[in-house]
């Protein structure tokens, strides 16, 4: 019912953009957020809310230097950052349990004025070949002149929440601090669709029957009655969660005499005109003021949100007992989740990864039809919003009001379909029910398009992410103990629709070669693969076709599993078997105009550009695109001959009548059994690809597999319809503005595709056993099995978080690499990692797919005793 569902950022999101030009960052900028009501959600620091986001509780603070209360995280918009959008704060999800019975979140607050304009100006001055200018670079945090503000929540009951805020002065001098826990209602009433609103008012004697406490009574039509009790004698400041339209837009009047920024004006400017003198409203701040916090000293405030009115027991011994018990239970829980044999440093990283995942669960509200049409009580939406080419106009059915796992709390406070699938893997270790719900949610009628497409992400629901849902569903099923066939049926039934969409929409010439678009790997190609090509051209993609082969195999695997419990699924498995065989044949043998995606001379797969005259030219870019055929490997269990008669009969027919089609079914004799493997690659092709993949001068980095070969030192240039396009190895931040410039697939290491590659190398290794070996590194003479090759990838990924000479490689040259324990104890989970040094880049709190490190650090799951891995 209550959790960390309050967003890290609501400003600058597509949901809050009601402009004609669709520039979401400018439509609702940071400088409006303190004084303007949001339409679809809320944000705050270390905050929680109820499951539907009606009532929110978070912390604000003021160092008596800033021109604004610190109420939310600040960062640069896409146009302001020299590498795209970039948060300019330091905070960490410290701990949490899946039920949110225990939550801790830490914010690092400078003691002098926050350098907003300096950060904007310096990053604007810097080019794409320079590093981002971070908060620590300003010198504001030198000599540890900051407060660490730890926000802790512990539940005495599902609706009874104990909250503490502890601020510690790490600087050398005494410093003042104002702490302002704030509670407010999401504004649901200003838009002309529902006039109801909740109420808050100060609780006074004789209703407040005890001393040493201030309290607020809350009434809400859905939540009922709650009380926020605050220990001590803080000042309660009431206003309304309404826009200050006079200040922001020059309006004649405001909807409320006490708008949203009333607290900020009172604290920072001493202006009491925005505070309701009758001590009521829809927003309240609990103001604790500390004129001097000594060096090394801490101050703590305690609050409690509960349906029970304040009493002597509210902050009695039971309060501390709740915190103590919930912390102890969290420790006990993670002793089960994270293997006790792991070194302490690994256990710390894994627990922080899980904490980030759990804090990354945010309430996502977005009714696209209402968003497109506008609200009755505000200015009508411009016609361009719903016209041809308007954002998400084909997704009017989307009506989400769900808690969803976000990729990153600030940079990506919205779901992305393939990110979410990867999140489900580590989530399944701590909360398999939630992991399963997330996968099913993307397939529900209020998310999936009626034509079967999954929504990609809010900037363009109609874009295309790789089809990894079936793979994720299978692994969640495994982690959960192979016991929930109902879940498999639910997700598989909906994925049948999605699979049909791929076949019907992304194979334009019925060739079993696919044109997926950018497929989540942003700038990996010579050009934007989502943009229209010149007339008459099309791109047949190695990665799109590989993803579809992979998708087909995962559906085959799930259908086999279901057929063990219900024979009606047997012929469905047969359908996917044949579909894979057709894709494999197209990919390897002919392609368009006799051009295969396989390039024999290079020993690699490439995209093929087909021109208006039918000519087909391989795009000879050695990238992750050419490694993805490795994903097309799935074991066929020996028990199918007994339990899947339709599959078995069809295979025998094909072997007799069309033997050329079953080439991708590889056979190998093991101990007492014959092993079978469906594979896009025969041994020769696999070996040639792996020789390049494990070459340090090409794809192999110390920390995983690069997304582009390091051998591309000289720019590769090609002409597409008379336009020059080029690409070169960029191990770190992107040097181009493609896809906003905040994501780079031209050299860095990316966690999710590395995890997939290692997963499939294990499948090959189980099939071939020790008979198939390769040199790692290539040419070194060090011979490895494919199982060991998979370990090389996984160990490279985990090495990013393992200290070397006291420093984690992922921390790079950032302040987190300092030997100061105040920094060293806090690992960050970056979006991607430098292909040479391993430094974390992009989003800095992407404890979404990078939380896969927790999955890798734990010992391997035991093999399925039934033989289906």
C-alpha positions in Angstrom: 0.0 0.0 0.0 2.9 2.4 0.8 6.3 2.4 -0.9 9.0 4.5 -2.6 6.6 5.1 -5.5 7.2 8.9 -5.5 9.1 9.8 -8.7 12.7 11.2 -8.6 11.7 13.6 -11.4 8.3 14.6 -12.8 9.4 17.8 -14.5 10.6 17.5 -18.0 8.7 14.3 -18.7 6.5 13.8 -21.8 3.5 13.4 -19.5 3.8 17.0 -18.3 4.3 18.4 -21.8 1.2 20.1 -23.3 3.0 22.2 -25.9 2.6 22.2 -29.7 6.3 21.5 -30.4 6.7 18.5 -28.1 9.8 19.9 -26.3 9.1 18.2 -23.0 12.2 19.6 -21.3 11.2 23.1 -22.0 7.5 22.6 -21.5 7.9 22.0 -17.7 11.5 23.1 -16.7 13.1 22.6 -13.3 12.6 26.3 -12.5 8.9 25.8 -12.6 8.7 22.7 -10.5 8.7 24.5 -7.1 5.7 26.7 -8.1 3.7 24.7 -10.6 1.3 21.8 -10.0 2.0 18.6 -11.9 -0.8 16.9 -13.9 0.2 13.2 -13.8 2.5 12.6 -10.8 4.7 14.1 -8.2 8.4 14.1 -7.2 10.5 14.6 -4.1 13.6 13.6 -2.2 13.6 10.2 -0.6 9.8 10.2 -0.7 7.0 7.6 -0.4 3.4 7.6 -1.4 0.4 5.3 -1.5 -0.1 2.9 -4.3 -2.1 5.4 -6.3 -0.1 8.5 -5.5 -2.8 10.4 -3.7 -0.8 11.3 -0.6 3.0 11.9 -0.7 5.6 12.3 2.0 9.2 13.4 1.4 11.9 15.5 2.9 13.0 19.0 1.9 15.9 21.0 3.3 17.6 24.4 3.3 21.2 25.3 4.0 20.3 29.0 4.4 22.3 29.8 1.2 20.3 28.4 -1.7 17.7 30.6 -3.5 15.3 27.6 -3.4 14.4 24.9 -0.9 16.0 21.7 -1.9 12.8 19.8 -2.6 13.8 17.8 -5.7 16.8 16.6 -7.7 18.4 19.1 -10.2 20.0 18.2 -13.5 20.6 19.5 -17.0 18.1 19.0 -19.7 19.1 17.2 -22.9 19.9 20.5 -24.6 21.9 21.8 -21.6 24.3 18.8 -21.1 27.3 18.4 -23.3 26.4 14.7 -23.4 22.6 15.0 -23.1 20.6 15.1 -19.9 22.6 14.7 -16.7 21.6 14.8 -13.1 23.9 17.0 -10.9 23.3 15.6 -7.4 24.7 12.9 -5.2 22.3 10.4 -3.5 22.1 6.7 -3.0 19.4 4.1 -2.4 20.9 2.5 0.7 18.5 -0.3 1.7 15.0 -1.7 1.3 12.8 -4.8 1.5 10.3 -5.9 -1.2 7.3 -5.1 1.0 8.9 -1.7 1.8 8.7 -2.4 5.5 12.3 -1.0 5.7 13.7 1.7 3.4 16.8 3.9 3.6 17.8 6.7 1.2 20.8 9.0 1.5 21.2 12.5 0.1 24.4 14.6 0.1 23.6 18.2 0.6 26.2 21.0 0.1 26.5 23.6 2.9 27.0 26.5 0.6 24.8 27.8 -2.2 24.1 25.2 -4.9 25.8 26.3 -8.1 22.9 25.9 -10.5 24.0 28.5 -13.1 27.6 27.5 -12.9 26.7 23.9 -13.8 24.6 25.1 -16.7 27.1 27.5 -18.0 30.2 25.3 -17.9 28.5 22.3 -19.4 27.1 24.6 -22.2 30.7 25.7 -22.8 32.1 22.2 -23.1 32.0 20.2 -26.2 31.2 16.5 -26.8 34.9 15.6 -26.6 35.1 16.8 -23.1 34.0 15.3 -19.8 30.8 16.3 -18.1 31.2 19.0 -15.5 29.9 17.6 -12.3 28.8 19.0 -8.9 32.1 17.8 -7.3 34.1 19.7 -10.0 32.8 23.0 -8.7 34.7 22.6 -5.4 31.5 23.0 -3.4 32.0 19.6 -1.7 35.7 20.2 -0.8 36.7 19.4 2.8 33.5 17.4 3.1 31.5 20.6 3.5 28.2 18.8 3.2 25.4 17.2 5.2 24.6 13.6 4.7 20.8 13.4 5.1 19.6 9.8 5.7 15.8 9.2 5.4 14.6 6.0 7.0 11.1 4.4 6.9 10.0 1.4 8.9 6.5 0.1 9.0 4.8 -0.8 12.3 1.9 -2.1 10.1 1.1 -1.8 6.4 -0.4 1.6 7.0 1.6 2.7 10.0 5.0 4.2 9.0 7.8 5.4 11.3 10.0 8.0 9.6 13.4 9.4 10.8 15.5 12.0 9.1 19.1 12.2 10.3 21.5 14.9 9.1 25.2 14.6 9.8 27.6 17.5 9.4 30.8 16.1 7.8 32.4 19.5 7.3 35.1 21.2 9.5 32.9 24.0 10.7 29.5 24.4 12.4 26.7 24.9 9.8 23.0 25.7 10.0 20.3 23.5 8.5 16.5 23.5 8.2 14.8 20.1 7.7 11.3 20.2 6.3 9.5 16.9 5.9 6.6 17.6 3.6 3.3 15.9 3.0 0.9 16.8 0.1 -1.9 15.5 -2.0 -1.3 15.0 -5.7 -3.4 17.6 -7.5 -6.3 15.7 -9.0 -8.9 18.5 -8.9 -7.6 21.3 -11.0 -8.1 19.8 -14.4 -11.9 19.6 -14.6 -12.3 15.9 -14.4 -12.8 15.3 -10.6 -13.4 18.2 -8.3 -12.9 16.2 -5.1 -9.9 17.0 -3.0 -8.5 15.9 0.3 -8.0 18.1 3.3 -5.2 18.6 5.9 -5.5 20.6 9.1 -3.4 21.1 12.2 -4.5 18.9 15.1 -5.0 21.0 18.2 -5.9 20.4 21.9 -8.1 18.9 23.2 -8.2 16.6 20.1 -4.4 16.4 20.4 -4.3 14.9 23.8 -0.5 14.7 24.4 2.4 17.3 24.6 5.7 17.3 22.8 4.1 16.5 19.4 2.7 18.5 16.5 0.2 16.7 14.3 -1.7 17.0 11.0 -5.1 15.3 10.4 -5.6 14.1 6.8 -8.9 13.2 5.2 -9.1 11.7 1.7 -12.0 10.0 -0.1 -10.1 6.9 -1.0 -7.4 6.7 1.7 -9.7 7.7 4.6 -8.2 9.4 7.7 -4.5 9.5 8.5 -2.4 11.5 11.0 1.1 12.8 10.6 2.7 13.2 14.0 6.0 15.1 14.4 8.0 14.8 17.5 9.1 18.0 19.3 7.9 21.5 18.5 8.3 22.1 14.8 6.3 24.8 13.0 3.6 23.5 10.6 3.3 25.5 7.4 0.2 24.9 5.3 -0.5 25.9 1.7 -2.0 24.2 -1.4 -0.6 22.1 -4.1 -1.7 24.7 -6.7 0.2 26.6 -9.4 1.4 30.1 -8.7 0.2 31.3 -12.1 0.7 34.9 -11.1 4.5 34.5 -10.5 5.1 32.1 -13.4 2.8 33.3 -16.2 1.7 36.8 -15.2 -1.9 35.7 -14.6 -4.4 38.0 -12.8 -5.0 35.6 -10.0 -4.2 32.1 -8.6 -6.7 29.3 -8.0 -5.5 29.4 -4.4 -4.3 32.3 -2.3 -1.7 30.0 -0.9 -0.1 28.2 -3.9 2.5 25.4 -4.0 5.6 27.7 -3.5 4.2 29.2 -0.2 6.6 27.2 1.9 9.6 28.1 -0.2 8.7 31.8 0.0 8.3 31.6 3.8 11.5 29.8 4.5 13.9 31.3 2.0 12.5 34.8 1.7 10.6 35.3 5.0 7.4 36.0 3.0 4.4 34.7 5.0 1.8 35.7 2.4 1.8 32.2 0.9 1.1 30.4 4.2 -2.5 29.7 5.1 -3.1 31.4 8.5 -5.9 29.0 9.3 -3.5 26.0 9.3 -5.1 24.0 6.6 -4.6 23.1 3.0 -3.4 20.4 0.6 0.3 20.6 1.4 2.1 20.9 4.7 5.7 21.3 5.7 7.0 20.3 9.2 9.7 22.9 9.8 12.6 21.9 12.1 15.3 24.6 12.4 18.9 24.0 13.5 21.0 27.2 13.8 24.2 25.3 14.3 25.1 21.6 13.7 28.6 21.0 15.0 31.3 19.2 12.9 30.7 15.5 13.1 27.4 15.9 14.9 24.0 14.7 13.8 20.5 15.9 14.3 17.4 13.6 14.0 13.8 14.3 13.6 11.1 11.7 14.0 7.6 11.5 12.4 4.9 8.9 12.1 2.2 8.5 9.5 -0.6 6.4 10.8 -4.4 5.9 10.8 -4.1 6.1 14.6 -4.3 9.6 16.3 -1.2 10.6 18.3 -0.8 9.1 21.8 1.8 8.5 24.4 3.0 5.4 22.4 3.5 7.2 19.1 7.1 8.0 19.9 7.5 5.7 22.9 9.9 2.7 23.1 7.8 1.0 20.4 8.9 3.5 17.8 12.6 2.6 18.1 11.7 -1.1 18.4 10.0 -0.9 15.0 13.1 0.5 13.4 15.3 -2.0 15.1 13.1 -5.0 14.2 12.6 -4.0 10.5 16.4 -3.5 10.1 17.0 -6.9 11.7 14.5 -8.5 9.4 16.1 -6.9 6.4 19.5 -8.3 7.4 18.0 -11.7 7.8 16.2 -11.5 4.5 19.4 -10.6 2.6 21.3 -13.3 4.3 19.0 -15.6 2.4 19.0 -13.7 -0.9 22.7 -12.9 -1.1 24.9 -15.9 -0.5 26.8 -15.8 2.7 30.0 -17.2 1.1 30.4 -14.0 -1.0 33.1 -11.6 0.1 31.8 -8.6 2.0 32.5 -6.2 -0.9 30.4 -8.3 -3.2 27.6 -8.6 -0.7 27.6 -4.8 -0.3 27.3 -4.3 -4.0 24.5 -6.8 -4.4 22.5 -5.4 -1.5 22.9 -1.9 -2.9 21.8 -3.2 -6.3 18.6 -4.6 -4.8 18.0 -1.4 -2.9 18.3 0.6 -6.1 15.8 -1.7 -7.9 13.3 -1.5 -5.1 13.6 2.3 -4.7 13.3 2.5 -8.5 9.7 1.3 -8.3 7.6 4.4 -9.2 4.0 5.1 -9.8 3.5 5.7 -13.5 0.3 7.5 -14.5 -0.4 8.3 -18.1 -3.8 8.2 -19.9 -2.8 9.0 -23.4 -6.3 9.8 -24.6 -6.8 12.4 -21.9 -3.3 13.7 -22.5 -3.9 14.1 -26.2 -7.3 15.7 -25.8 -6.5 18.0 -22.9 -8.4 18.7 -19.8 -11.7 20.6 -19.6 -10.5 23.2 -17.1 -7.4 24.2 -18.9 -6.5 25.6 -22.3 -7.3 23.1 -25.1 -4.5 21.0 -26.6 -3.0 22.4 -29.8 -4.2 20.5 -32.9 -0.7 19.5 -33.7 -0.7 17.1 -30.7 -3.3 14.9 -32.3 -2.3 15.4 -35.9 -0.3 13.2 -38.2 3.1 12.5 -36.7 2.0 13.7 -33.3 3.6 11.9 -30.3 1.8 8.7 -29.3 -1.3 9.5 -31.4 -1.6 5.8 -32.2 -1.6 4.8 -28.6 -4.8 6.3 -27.3 -5.6 3.0 -25.5 -2.7 3.4 -23.1 -4.1 4.2 -19.6 -1.5 3.3 -17.0 -1.7 3.9 -13.3 0.7 1.3 -12.1 3.8 0.9 -10.0 6.5 0.1 -12.5 10.3 -0.5 -12.2 12.1 2.4 -13.8 15.5 2.3 -15.5 16.8 5.3 -13.5 15.2 7.4 -10.9 16.1 10.7 -12.6 17.2 10.3 -16.2 14.6 7.7 -17.1 11.6 8.2 -14.8 9.6 6.2 -17.3 9.6 2.5 -18.3 11.3 1.1 -21.3 10.1 -2.3 -22.5 13.4 -4.1 -22.8 14.8 -2.4 -19.7 11.9 -3.7 -17.7 12.5 -7.3 -18.9 16.1 -7.2 -17.7 14.9 -5.7 -14.4 12.7 -8.7 -13.8 15.7 -11.0 -13.5 17.3 -9.6 -10.3 13.8 -8.6 -9.0 12.9 -12.3 -9.2 15.5 -13.0 -6.5 13.8 -10.7 -4.0 10.2 -10.4 -5.2 9.2 -12.9 -7.9 5.6 -12.0 -7.8 6.4 -8.3 -8.6 8.8 -9.5 -11.4 6.0 -11.5 -12.9 3.5 -8.7 -12.6 5.8 -6.4 -14.5 6.2 -8.7 -17.4 2.5 -9.4 -17.6 1.7 -5.6 -17.3 3.5 -4.8 -20.6 1.2 -7.3 -22.3 -2.1 -6.1 -20.8 -4.7 -4.4 -22.8 -4.0 -1.0 -21.3 -0.4 -1.2 -22.4 0.1 -3.5 -25.4 -1.2 -2.0 -28.7 -4.3 -3.8 -30.1 -2.0 -4.9 -33.0 0.3 -6.7 -30.5 3.2 -4.2 -30.3 4.6 -3.6 -26.9 5.0 0.1 -25.9 8.7 1.1 -26.1 9.0 4.2 -23.9 7.0 7.4 -23.4 8.9 9.5 -25.9 7.8 7.2 -28.7 5.6 4.2 -27.7 5.7 3.1 -31.3 9.4 2.7 -31.4 10.8 -0.8 -31.2 12.8 -2.4 -28.4 14.3 -5.9 -28.7 11.9 -8.8 -28.0 13.4 -10.0 -24.8 10.2 -10.5 -22.8 10.0 -14.3 -23.5 13.6 -14.8 -22.3 12.9 -12.8 -19.2 9.7 -14.7 -18.5 11.5 -18.0 -18.7 14.3 -16.9 -16.4 11.8 -15.5 -13.8 10.0 -18.8 -14.0 13.2 -20.6 -13.3 14.3 -18.4 -10.5 10.9 -18.8 -8.9 11.3 -22.6 -8.9 9.6 -23.8 -12.1 6.3 -23.8 -10.3 4.0 -21.1 -11.7 2.7 -22.4 -15.0 -0.2 -20.0 -14.7 2.2 -17.1 -15.1 3.8 -18.7 -18.2 0.4 -19.2 -19.8 -0.6 -15.6 -19.1 2.5 -14.1 -20.6 2.9 -16.6 -23.4 -0.7 -16.1 -24.6 -0.1 -12.4 -24.9 3.3 -12.7 -26.5 1.7 -14.8 -29.2 0.1 -11.5 -30.3 3.4 -9.6 -30.0 5.2 -12.3 -32.0 2.6 -11.9 -34.8 3.1 -8.2 -34.8 6.8 -8.7 -35.4 6.3 -11.1 -38.2 3.6 -9.0 -39.9 5.1 -5.6 -39.5 8.9 -6.1 -39.5 9.4 -8.5 -42.3 8.2 -6.4 -45.2 9.1 -8.8 -47.9 8.2 -12.1 -46.2 11.9 -13.1 -46.4 12.3 -14.0 -42.7 14.8 -11.2 -42.5 13.7 -8.4 -40.2 14.0 -4.6 -40.2 13.4 -3.7 -36.5 14.6 -0.1 -36.4 17.0 1.2 -33.7 16.2 -1.7 -31.4 17.4 0.0 -28.2 21.0 0.2 -29.4 20.7 3.9 -30.3 23.7 5.0 -32.4 25.3 1.6 -33.1 24.7 2.0 -36.8 26.2 4.3 -39.5 22.9 6.2 -39.3 19.7 6.5 -37.3 18.0 3.1 -38.0 14.7 4.4 -36.8 14.6 7.3 -39.3 13.1 6.8 -42.8 15.7 5.8 -45.4 15.8 7.5 -48.8 12.9 6.3 -51.1 13.4 2.8 -52.3 15.9 1.7 -49.7 15.5 -0.7 -46.8 17.8 -2.2 -44.2 17.7 -5.9 -43.4 19.2 -6.1 -40.0 21.4 -8.7 -38.5 20.4 -7.8 -35.0 16.6 -7.6 -35.8 16.8 -11.0 -37.4 18.9 -12.4 -34.6 16.5 -11.0 -32.0 13.6 -12.7 -33.8 15.4 -16.0 -34.0 16.1 -15.6 -30.3 12.5 -14.7 -29.6 11.3 -17.7 -31.6 13.5 -20.1 -29.6 12.3 -18.7 -26.2 8.7 -19.1 -27.3 9.5 -22.7 -28.4 11.1 -23.3 -25.0 8.0 -22.0 -23.1 5.6 -24.0 -25.3 7.6 -27.1 -24.6 7.3 -26.5 -20.8 3.6 -25.9 -21.0 3.1 -29.0 -23.1 4.4 -31.1 -20.2 1.4 -30.0 -18.2 -1.1 -29.7 -21.1 -0.6 -31.5 -24.4 -2.6 -28.9 -26.2 0.5 -26.7 -26.3 2.5 -29.4 -28.2 1.6 -28.1 -31.7 2.3 -24.5 -30.6 5.9 -25.6 -29.9 6.0 -27.1 -33.4 5.0 -23.8 -34.9 7.9 -22.0 -33.3 10.3 -24.7 -34.1 9.5 -24.4 -37.8 9.6 -20.6 -37.6 13.1 -20.7 -36.2 14.3 -23.1 -38.9 13.0 -20.7 -41.6 14.7 -17.7 -40.0 18.0 -19.6 -39.7 17.9 -20.7 -43.3 17.2 -17.1 -44.5 19.9 -15.6 -42.4 22.6 -18.1 -43.4 21.9 -19.1 -47.0 20.5 -16.5 -49.3 19.2 -13.2 -48.0 18.0 -10.6 -50.5 19.3 -10.8 -54.0 21.5 -13.7 -53.1 23.3 -11.7 -50.4 23.5 -13.3 -47.0 23.8 -11.4 -43.8 26.8 -13.6 -43.2 30.0 -12.2 -44.7 32.3 -15.1 -45.5 35.4 -13.1 -46.0 35.1 -11.2 -42.7 33.6 -14.2 -40.8 30.9 -11.9 -39.4 27.3 -10.9 -39.7 26.3 -7.4 -40.9 23.2 -5.4 -41.7 22.5 -5.3 -45.4 21.3 -2.2 -47.2 19.0 -3.0 -50.1 18.8 -0.3 -52.8 16.0 0.6 -55.2 17.7 -1.3 -57.9 17.7 -4.5 -55.8 21.4 -4.2 -55.1 22.4 -5.4 -51.6 25.4 -3.9 -49.8 26.6 -5.2 -46.4 27.2 -2.5 -43.9 30.7 -3.7 -42.8 30.6 -2.3 -39.3 32.0 -4.7 -36.8 29.5 -4.1 -34.0 27.4 -5.9 -31.4 24.9 -6.3 -34.3 27.2 -9.0 -35.7 27.6 -10.8 -32.4 23.9 -11.1 -31.7 23.4 -14.3 -33.8 25.1 -16.0 -30.9 21.8 -15.5 -29.0 20.1 -17.9 -31.4 21.0 -21.0 -29.3 18.6 -23.2 -27.3 18.8 -26.7 -26.1 16.1 -29.2 -27.1 15.5 -31.5 -24.2 15.8 -35.3 -24.8 12.3 -35.9 -23.2 10.5 -34.4 -26.2 10.4 -37.8 -27.9 8.2 -39.1 -25.0 6.2 -36.0 -24.0 5.8 -33.9 -27.2 4.6 -36.3 -30.0 3.6 -33.5 -32.4 7.1 -31.9 -32.2 8.8 -35.2 -32.6 6.6 -36.3 -35.5 7.2 -33.0 -37.4 11.0 -33.2 -36.8 11.1 -36.7 -38.2 9.1 -35.6 -41.3 11.4 -32.7 -41.9 14.5 -34.9 -41.5 13.1 -37.3 -44.1 11.5 -35.0 -46.6 13.4 -31.7 -46.2 16.7 -32.4 -44.6 18.1 -29.1 -45.7 15.8 -27.2 -43.3 17.0 -29.0 -40.2 20.7 -27.9 -40.5 20.3 -25.6 -37.5 19.4 -28.6 -35.3 22.8 -29.7 -34.0 23.4 -33.1 -32.5 26.0 -34.2 -30.0 26.4 -37.4 -27.9 26.7 -36.9 -24.2 26.9 -39.4 -21.4 24.0 -41.8 -22.0 22.1 -39.3 -24.1 22.0 -37.5 -27.4 22.0 -33.7 -27.0 20.2 -31.4 -29.4 20.7 -27.7 -29.9 18.8 -25.3 -32.1 21.5 -22.8 -33.3 21.8 -20.0 -35.9 25.5 -20.9 -36.0 27.3 -24.0 -36.9 30.6 -24.6 -35.2 32.7 -22.9 -38.0 30.7 -19.7 -37.9 30.6 -19.7 -34.1 34.3 -20.1 -33.8 35.0 -17.3 -36.3 32.8 -14.9 -34.5 34.2 -15.8 -31.1 37.7 -15.3 -32.4 36.8 -11.7 -33.0 34.7 -11.3 -29.8 37.5 -12.5 -27.5 40.2 -10.4 -29.3 41.3 -7.6 -27.0 42.1 -5.5 -30.0 38.5 -5.9 -31.1 35.6 -6.7 -28.8 37.1 -8.0 -25.6 37.6 -5.4 -22.9 38.7 -6.2 -19.3 35.1 -5.6 -18.3 33.0 -7.4 -20.8 32.3 -7.2 -24.5 32.4 -3.9 -26.3 29.5 -2.7 -28.4 31.8 -1.8 -31.3 35.2 -3.3 -32.2 38.1 -1.2 -30.9 39.8 -2.0 -34.3 37.6 0.7 -35.8 40.2 3.4 -35.1 39.8 4.9 -38.5 36.4 6.2 -39.4 34.2 4.0 -41.6 32.2 6.0 -44.1 29.4 4.9 -46.4 27.0 6.6 -48.7 23.3 6.0 -48.2 21.1 7.6 -50.9 23.8 10.2 -51.7 24.3 11.0 -48.0 27.6 10.3 -46.2 27.4 8.4 -42.9 30.3 7.4 -40.7 31.2 5.6 -37.5 34.3 5.1 -35.4 35.2 3.5 -32.1 34.2 5.7 -29.2 34.9 3.9 -25.9 33.3 6.5 -23.7 30.6 9.2 -24.0 29.1 9.8 -27.4 30.7 12.4 -29.6 27.6 12.8 -31.8 24.2 14.2 -31.1 22.4 11.1 -32.4 19.6 10.1 -30.0 20.3 13.1 -27.9 23.9 12.3 -27.4 23.4 10.8 -24.0 23.8 7.1 -25.0 26.6 5.5 -26.9 26.7 2.0 -28.5 29.9 2.8 -30.4 32.4 1.1 -28.1 31.2 1.0 -24.4 30.3 -2.1 -22.5 26.6 -2.6 -21.9 25.4 -4.9 -19.2 22.2 -6.5 -20.7 23.7 -7.7 -24.0 26.7 -9.0 -22.2 24.5 -11.0 -19.8 22.6 -12.5 -22.8 25.8 -13.4 -24.6 27.2 -15.2 -21.6 23.9 -17.0 -21.1 23.9 -18.4 -24.6 27.6 -19.4 -24.5 26.6 -21.6 -21.5 23.9 -23.2 -23.7 26.6 -23.9 -26.4 28.9 -25.1 -23.7 26.4 -27.6 -22.3 25.8 -28.9 -25.8 29.4 -29.2 -27.0 31.0 -30.0 -23.6 34.7 -29.8 -23.5 35.1 -30.7 -27.1 34.7 -27.1 -28.3 37.5 -24.8 -27.0 38.7 -21.4 -28.0 41.6 -19.2 -27.0 40.9 -16.4 -24.6 42.3 -13.9 -25.3 42.4 -14.8 -29.0 46.0 -15.8 -30.0 47.1 -16.2 -26.3 47.3 -19.9 -26.3 45.1 -19.9 -23.2 42.5 -22.6 -24.0 39.0 -22.3 -22.6 35.7 -24.2 -22.8 32.6 -22.2 -23.7 31.4 -22.4 -20.1 34.7 -20.8 -19.1 34.2 -18.2 -21.9 30.9 -17.3 -20.4 32.6 -16.8 -17.0 35.1 -14.5 -18.7 32.2 -12.2 -19.7 30.4 -12.4 -16.3 33.7 -11.9 -14.4 34.5 -8.9 -16.4 31.1 -7.4 -15.6 31.4 -8.1 -11.8 35.0 -6.8 -11.9 33.6 -3.3 -12.6 32.4 -3.3 -9.0 35.3 -5.0 -7.3 37.9 -2.7 -5.9 41.4 -2.7 -7.4 43.9 -0.9 -5.1 40.9 0.4 -3.2 39.0 1.7 -6.2 36.1 0.2 -8.2 36.9 0.5 -12.0 33.3 1.7 -12.5 34.1 4.8 -10.4 36.7 5.9 -13.0 37.9 9.4 -12.4 34.8 10.6 -10.6 34.7 11.6 -7.0 33.3 8.2 -6.1 36.9 6.9 -6.7 38.2 9.0 -3.8 39.8 7.0 -1.0 37.6 9.0 1.4 35.3 6.4 2.9 32.4 8.8 2.7 32.5 8.3 -1.0 34.1 4.9 -1.3 31.3 3.1 0.5 28.7 4.1 -2.1 28.8 2.2 -5.5 26.9 3.7 -8.3 25.2 1.7 -11.1 25.8 3.4 -14.4 24.0 3.0 -17.7 27.0 1.8 -19.6 30.8 1.5 -19.1 33.9 2.8 -20.9 35.1 0.2 -23.3 38.8 0.7 -22.3 38.7 1.8 -18.6 35.4 0.5 -17.3 34.4 3.9 -16.0 30.6 4.2 -15.5 28.9 6.5 -18.0 25.5 7.8 -18.9 22.8 7.7 -16.2 24.4 7.2 -12.8 21.5 5.5 -11.0 20.5 2.9 -13.6 20.0 0.2 -11.0 17.6 -1.3 -13.5 19.5 -3.5 -15.9 22.9 -2.8 -14.3 21.4 -4.4 -11.1 22.0 -7.7 -13.1 25.3 -7.6 -11.3 23.5 -8.9 -8.2 22.2 -11.8 -10.3 25.8 -12.5 -11.5 27.4 -12.3 -8.0 25.2 -15.0 -6.5 26.1 -18.6 -7.2 24.5 -20.2 -10.3 21.0 -21.6 -10.0 21.0 -25.4 -9.9 20.2 -27.0 -13.3 16.6 -27.9 -14.0 16.4 -31.6 -12.9 14.1 -32.2 -15.9 16.8 -31.3 -18.3 15.4 -28.1 -19.7 17.9 -25.3 -19.0 
